[in-house]
Amino acid sequence: MSKPFRGMTTMILALLATAGMVGGLSGCAAGGLSGGTDAAALRRGRAIFVTECATCHRLFLPAEYSPEQWSGIVRRMSARASLSGEQAADLERYLRAASRAGK
């Protein structure tokens, strides 16, 4: 399998996994998620993950890291990706929620 094809396959699998997870989590929005997270914040965070993070490297599955690890990763990478504070916060909310849901 060629390297570009492998990368595309990984990205598609990550997108499918995260789309299913966000769909499942959005059902929790009516009751409210912890930390002030709502379905809209999760959707924004996922969009940032897919559009911004994937421009430089493969999309890591959220379950590959713990919520605490994602916090550090987002803190380090948000400056490199020129994310605003609000974008970084939405991205972190999404990744923290998705990493817990994927376990």
N, C-alpha and C positions, 0 to 999 in steps of 0.2 A: 504494500500500500504506500503510495507516495506521501511525502511529508505534508504538502498542502491539503490533501484529501483527509489525512489523519487529523489535522488541525480543525478542519471543517466539521468532521464527524464529532470530535470532542466538543466543539462549540454547540452543535445541534443538540447533543445529548445534555449538555449543561442547560441550554435554554429550555428543553422539554422538562427537565427535572425541576428547574426553578419556576417554570410556569405552573406546573402542577402544585408545587408547594405554595405559591402565592395564591392560587385559587383556593386551596384549603385554608390558608391563613385568613383570607379575606372574609371567610365565614365567621371568624372570631371578632371582626371589627364591630359588630353590633354590641357585643359585650365589652369591647375595648381591650386592647392588648396592653401588656405592661409597658411602662416607660413612655406613655403618651403616644405610642405607635398606633396608627390607624391604617386602614387599607390603602388610602391615598398615598401615605408616606411610603408604604411598602412598594407600591407600584412605581413611584418616583425613584426609589432606591434601586429597584430592579432595572429600570430603564437606564439609570446612570451606570450600573454594573455592566450591562450589555453594550452600551454605546461607548462609554469612556474607557473602561478597563480593558476591553477586548481590542482596543486600537493598538495596544503595546504588547500584549501577551495573551496566552490562552485564558479562557474563563475557568477559574477554579470552581469546583463544586462547593457550595457553601459549607457542606458537611465535612470538607477536608480540614477545616480549622474550627476551633472552639470559638464561642462568642468573644471571649477575652482576647484570643489571638487576632480575631478580625478587628477589634478595636485598635490594636497596635498597628496592624497592616493599613487600615484606613487612615490612621493618623499620619503614617509615613508617606503613603502614596497619594493622598489628596493634594498635597502641595505640588508633587510632580505632575499631577493631572490637572492642575489649576482649577480645582473644585472650590466653589464657594463654601462657606461654613454650613449653610443650609443643605447644599448638595451632599457634603461629607456626612452630615448628620443623618440624612435620609438613606444614604448608602450603608452607613453603619447599622442603622435600624434594620434594614432589609437583611444584611448579611448575618447579624446576630440572631434575628428571628429564624432565618432560613437554616442556619447551622444547627439550631436546636431542633427544628422540625425534621431535619434529615437524619437524625440519630435514632 
